[in-house]
Amino acid sequence: MLQKIDHLGIAVHSIAEARHFYEKVLGLTCEKEEEVESQKVRTAFFVLGETHIELLEPTAEDSPIAKFLATRGEGLHHVAYRSTDVTEQLKQAKENGCKLIHETPFTGAGNKQVAFLHPKSSHGLLTEFCSGEQK
């Protein structure tokens, strides 16, 4: 079911400030920016080969990214694995003792179906499963 690492999510205080590093220092191009209202986050995606780098900026003080930044600061937030079947991937994880943050997928950035495993079940790293195609 897993196909590849889809993207790395990086929490930042400001996409506008972080873009300088990704564009000028690394030479990457921002493919798109969008706001995901349900998660209270603004995203910016940069392409590097077959993997994307996703910058995550909170749009509200009570967003998951704002809470992450308050406790851990800027840095790696999650690894997203592309799956051919996110629902089945969640079922398999749960059957093998993983704690799920989401029991069913929801629409995330790029209109992909996404769901997360709790970091306590994945050795301290937030794990995302996402669909490859936009729905």
Backbone as CSV, one residue per row, in Angstrom:
resi,resn,N_x,N_y,N_z,CA_x,CA_y,CA_z,C_x,C_y,C_z
1,MET,0.810,-1.202,0.000,0.000,0.000,0.000,0.853,1.265,0.000
2,LEU,1.955,1.289,0.774,2.794,2.478,0.764,3.579,2.530,-0.534
3,GLN,3.676,3.730,-1.105,4.350,3.903,-2.381,5.675,4.654,-2.258
4,LYS,5.693,5.693,-1.421,6.901,6.510,-1.276,6.675,7.534,-0.176
5,ILE,7.738,8.240,0.175,7.569,9.403,1.048,6.997,10.501,0.174
6,ASP,5.812,10.967,0.521,5.133,11.996,-0.255,5.719,13.371,0.056
7,HIS,5.822,13.667,1.369,6.375,14.966,1.747,6.864,14.966,3.186
8,LEU,7.686,15.962,3.483,8.151,16.230,4.840,7.494,17.530,5.273
9,GLY,6.804,17.508,6.397,6.144,18.702,6.916,7.051,19.414,7.905
10,ILE,7.270,20.698,7.676,8.158,21.488,8.526,7.379,22.672,9.084
11,ALA,7.296,22.745,10.408,6.584,23.830,11.079,7.457,25.082,11.093
12,VAL,6.867,26.212,10.693,7.574,27.494,10.689,6.652,28.573,11.258
13,HIS,7.265,29.601,11.811,6.468,30.730,12.297,5.918,31.553,11.136
14,SER,6.707,31.666,10.063,6.315,32.492,8.927,6.803,31.875,7.619
15,ILE,5.867,31.545,6.741,6.247,31.036,5.425,7.006,32.103,4.657
16,ALA,6.564,33.348,4.759,7.230,34.433,4.031,8.710,34.506,4.401
17,GLU,9.028,34.353,5.679,10.429,34.393,6.105,11.170,33.114,5.725
18,ALA,10.537,31.968,5.847,11.186,30.691,5.555,11.439,30.498,4.064
19,ARG,10.616,31.100,3.223,10.778,30.943,1.765,12.165,31.360,1.310
20,HIS,12.720,32.378,1.932,14.053,32.841,1.537,15.052,31.686,1.568
21,PHE,15.062,30.923,2.652,15.996,29.804,2.772,15.757,28.771,1.669
22,TYR,14.501,28.351,1.503,14.196,27.286,0.541,14.414,27.732,-0.908
23,GLU,14.115,29.003,-1.204,14.268,29.490,-2.578,15.682,29.975,-2.880
24,LYS,16.259,30.768,-1.995,17.562,31.384,-2.289,18.736,30.490,-1.903
25,VAL,18.671,29.870,-0.748,19.783,29.040,-0.282,19.762,27.671,-0.948
26,LEU,18.588,27.028,-0.967,18.491,25.688,-1.539,18.169,25.694,-3.037
27,GLY,17.648,26.802,-3.554,17.337,26.897,-4.972,16.064,26.178,-5.387
28,LEU,15.167,25.950,-4.440,13.908,25.275,-4.750,12.860,26.300,-5.172
29,THR,11.837,25.826,-5.870,10.749,26.685,-6.321,9.482,26.323,-5.570
30,CYS,8.798,27.344,-5.099,7.518,27.111,-4.419,6.489,26.752,-5.486
31,GLU,5.936,25.555,-5.368,4.954,25.065,-6.334,3.583,25.694,-6.095
32,LYS,3.209,25.813,-4.807,1.909,26.401,-4.488,1.830,26.717,-2.999
33,GLU,0.974,27.660,-2.683,0.617,27.967,-1.298,-0.888,27.824,-1.192
34,GLU,-1.356,27.367,-0.033,-2.793,27.287,0.203,-3.082,27.283,1.696
35,GLU,-4.301,27.636,2.026,-4.742,27.582,3.411,-5.683,26.401,3.584
36,VAL,-5.455,25.632,4.655,-6.336,24.508,4.995,-7.086,24.939,6.250
37,GLU,-8.273,25.464,6.042,-9.041,26.045,7.141,-9.332,25.048,8.247
38,SER,-9.622,23.799,7.888,-9.980,22.800,8.897,-8.839,22.530,9.877
39,GLN,-7.594,22.745,9.446,-6.429,22.510,10.299,-5.802,23.812,10.800
40,LYS,-6.397,24.944,10.415,-5.914,26.268,10.829,-4.437,26.432,10.496
41,VAL,-4.140,26.191,9.209,-2.752,26.220,8.770,-2.662,26.744,7.339
42,ARG,-1.567,27.425,7.061,-1.221,27.836,5.706,-0.043,26.960,5.293
43,THR,-0.052,26.475,4.051,1.013,25.599,3.588,1.686,26.175,2.352
44,ALA,2.941,25.799,2.172,3.679,26.107,0.947,4.447,24.850,0.581
45,PHE,4.335,24.435,-0.680,4.983,23.207,-1.131,6.123,23.501,-2.090
46,PHE,7.263,22.866,-1.815,8.443,22.945,-2.666,8.739,21.541,-3.171
47,VAL,9.111,21.412,-4.442,9.388,20.113,-5.034,10.886,19.843,-5.001
48,LEU,11.235,18.626,-4.580,12.622,18.169,-4.621,12.591,16.723,-5.092
49,GLY,12.843,16.501,-6.376,12.726,15.164,-6.948,11.287,14.703,-6.875
50,GLU,11.072,13.527,-6.313,9.721,12.987,-6.180,9.082,13.317,-4.834
51,THR,9.798,14.055,-4.009,9.305,14.382,-2.669,9.035,15.883,-2.578
52,HIS,8.073,16.225,-1.767,7.769,17.631,-1.517,8.213,18.015,-0.115
53,ILE,8.539,19.274,0.043,8.766,19.868,1.357,7.542,20.747,1.603
54,GLU,6.861,20.528,2.714,5.660,21.302,3.044,5.960,22.180,4.245
55,LEU,5.932,23.500,4.038,6.059,24.426,5.157,4.674,24.636,5.740
56,LEU,4.591,24.646,7.063,3.320,24.764,7.769,3.362,25.965,8.703
57,GLU,2.498,26.926,8.467,2.407,28.133,9.290,1.020,28.196,9.924
58,PRO,0.941,28.377,11.224,-0.382,28.425,11.868,-1.147,29.687,11.465
59,THR,-2.473,29.553,11.367,-3.318,30.714,11.088,-4.149,31.109,12.311
60,ALA,-3.996,30.345,13.395,-4.708,30.641,14.642,-3.870,30.124,15.810
61,GLU,-4.047,30.755,16.960,-3.274,30.364,18.141,-3.600,28.968,18.644
62,ASP,-4.793,28.461,18.322,-5.187,27.132,18.799,-4.988,26.042,17.744
63,SER,-4.247,26.339,16.684,-4.008,25.324,15.654,-2.971,24.315,16.137
64,PRO,-3.017,23.091,15.605,-2.006,22.092,15.983,-0.573,22.573,15.718
65,ILE,-0.371,23.320,14.651,0.981,23.809,14.334,1.412,24.873,15.339
66,ALA,0.501,25.740,15.758,0.844,26.749,16.766,1.247,26.072,18.075
67,LYS,0.530,25.021,18.447,0.868,24.281,19.669,2.229,23.606,19.535
68,PHE,2.508,23.038,18.372,3.805,22.409,18.118,4.926,23.443,18.235
69,LEU,4.752,24.589,17.593,5.773,25.642,17.635,6.012,26.137,19.062
70,ALA,4.953,26.230,19.847,5.074,26.712,21.222,5.877,25.754,22.089
71,THR,5.766,24.456,21.831,6.463,23.476,22.669,7.805,23.034,22.097
72,ARG,7.919,22.970,20.782,9.138,22.423,20.172,9.910,23.399,19.295
73,GLY,9.263,24.483,18.892,9.915,25.424,17.989,9.851,24.945,16.544
74,GLU,10.481,25.708,15.672,10.461,25.377,14.254,11.227,24.081,13.992
75,GLY,10.793,23.337,12.976,11.502,22.124,12.601,10.585,21.063,12.051
76,LEU,11.142,19.866,11.908,10.402,18.748,11.330,9.156,18.455,12.160
77,HIS,8.020,18.465,11.513,6.745,18.224,12.163,6.228,16.815,11.879
78,HIS,6.310,16.375,10.615,5.810,15.047,10.269,6.424,14.529,8.982
79,VAL,6.322,13.212,8.814,6.669,12.552,7.561,5.371,11.982,7.002
80,ALA,5.118,12.264,5.717,3.902,11.779,5.071,4.245,10.701,4.057
81,TYR,3.583,9.569,4.197,3.769,8.441,3.297,2.573,8.362,2.358
82,ARG,2.833,8.284,1.066,1.757,8.122,0.102,1.296,6.671,0.115
83,SER,-0.007,6.498,0.180,-0.605,5.167,0.227,-1.655,5.023,-0.869
84,THR,-1.775,3.828,-1.379,-2.827,3.550,-2.357,-4.194,3.447,-1.692
85,ASP,-4.223,3.269,-0.354,-5.487,3.127,0.360,-5.301,3.592,1.804
86,VAL,-5.574,4.855,2.052,-5.352,5.442,3.377,-6.216,4.755,4.429
87,THR,-7.451,4.443,4.102,-8.345,3.780,5.058,-7.790,2.426,5.469
88,GLU,-7.340,1.661,4.521,-6.776,0.342,4.816,-5.464,0.478,5.594
89,GLN,-4.684,1.514,5.279,-3.419,1.753,5.978,-3.695,2.033,7.465
90,LEU,-4.742,2.815,7.743,-5.136,3.092,9.127,-5.582,1.819,9.838
91,LYS,-6.360,1.022,9.147,-6.845,-0.239,9.722,-5.668,-1.138,10.095
92,GLN,-4.714,-1.268,9.197,-3.532,-2.100,9.453,-2.737,-1.572,10.638
93,ALA,-2.571,-0.241,10.705,-1.829,0.350,11.818,-2.534,0.080,13.145
94,LYS,-3.845,0.269,13.166,-4.616,0.056,14.392,-4.563,-1.407,14.830
95,GLU,-4.693,-2.315,13.876,-4.643,-3.744,14.186,-3.281,-4.149,14.761
96,ASN,-2.265,-3.354,14.465,-0.917,-3.643,14.954,-0.519,-2.770,16.136
97,GLY,-1.527,-2.233,16.829,-1.296,-1.553,18.087,-1.006,-0.065,18.037
98,CYS,-1.119,0.561,16.873,-0.859,1.996,16.786,-2.061,2.800,17.261
99,LYS,-1.768,3.892,17.926,-2.797,4.839,18.330,-3.018,5.795,17.170
100,LEU,-4.274,5.918,16.738,-4.608,6.792,15.623,-5.061,8.150,16.132
101,ILE,-4.628,9.199,15.467,-5.172,10.525,15.747,-6.498,10.668,15.005
102,HIS,-6.562,10.096,13.811,-7.777,10.131,12.998,-8.195,8.709,12.659
103,GLU,-9.421,8.377,12.960,-9.959,7.048,12.656,-10.312,6.912,11.180
104,THR,-10.637,8.037,10.543,-10.969,8.046,9.116,-10.229,9.204,8.453
105,PRO,-9.898,9.053,7.176,-9.201,10.132,6.463,-10.083,11.371,6.333
106,PHE,-9.430,12.514,6.191,-10.125,13.778,5.943,-9.380,14.516,4.835
107,THR,-9.975,15.570,4.319,-9.365,16.322,3.226,-8.327,17.289,3.770
108,GLY,-7.101,17.151,3.273,-6.000,18.012,3.676,-5.544,18.883,2.519
109,ALA,-4.313,19.370,2.596,-3.750,20.216,1.555,-3.772,19.487,0.219
110,GLY,-3.997,20.229,-0.852,-4.058,19.636,-2.177,-5.275,18.758,-2.382
111,ASN,-6.243,18.858,-1.478,-7.450,18.024,-1.505,-7.150,16.540,-1.419
112,LYS,-5.996,16.185,-0.853,-5.661,14.775,-0.668,-6.370,14.253,0.582
113,GLN,-6.649,12.979,0.598,-7.198,12.328,1.782,-6.026,12.000,2.704
114,VAL,-6.095,12.462,3.956,-4.984,12.310,4.890,-5.484,11.825,6.248
115,ALA,-4.565,11.245,7.025,-4.840,10.830,8.405,-3.495,10.651,9.097
116,PHE,-3.489,10.814,10.421,-2.248,10.790,11.181,-2.247,9.704,12.255
117,LEU,-1.057,9.165,12.494,-0.806,8.266,13.618,-0.202,9.094,14.744
118,HIS,-0.513,8.737,15.975,0.038,9.450,17.125,1.546,9.198,17.210
119,PRO,2.327,10.239,17.514,3.788,10.070,17.615,4.225,9.017,18.629
120,LYS,3.428,8.785,19.658,3.797,7.766,20.650,3.789,6.369,20.043
121,SER,3.077,6.197,18.931,3.031,4.901,18.260,4.100,4.757,17.182
122,SER,4.765,5.868,16.861,5.749,5.830,15.768,7.088,6.428,16.212
123,HIS,7.465,6.083,17.425,8.784,6.425,17.969,9.070,7.929,17.974
124,GLY,8.048,8.708,18.314,8.227,10.137,18.523,8.025,11.020,17.303
125,LEU,7.746,10.435,16.151,7.557,11.232,14.937,6.113,11.119,14.454
126,LEU,5.468,12.254,14.284,4.111,12.268,13.748,4.148,11.679,12.341
127,THR,3.271,10.709,12.086,3.236,10.010,10.806,1.914,10.274,10.118
128,GLU,2.004,10.667,8.855,0.815,10.923,8.047,0.734,9.910,6.918
129,PHE,-0.476,9.451,6.633,-0.745,8.695,5.423,-1.558,9.627,4.521
130,CYS,-1.252,9.646,3.246,-2.011,10.492,2.320,-2.224,9.777,0.996
131,SER,-3.309,10.179,0.326,-3.596,9.620,-0.995,-2.685,10.291,-2.009
132,GLY,-2.427,9.596,-3.087,-1.579,10.152,-4.134,-2.338,11.083,-5.051
133,GLU,-3.559,10.752,-5.329,-4.350,11.572,-6.232,-5.193,12.553,-5.445
134,GLN,-5.453,13.672,-6.055,-6.301,14.660,-5.410,-7.749,14.263,-5.625
135,LYS,-8.524,14.394,-4.551,-9.943,14.011,-4.630,-10.806,15.234,-4.514
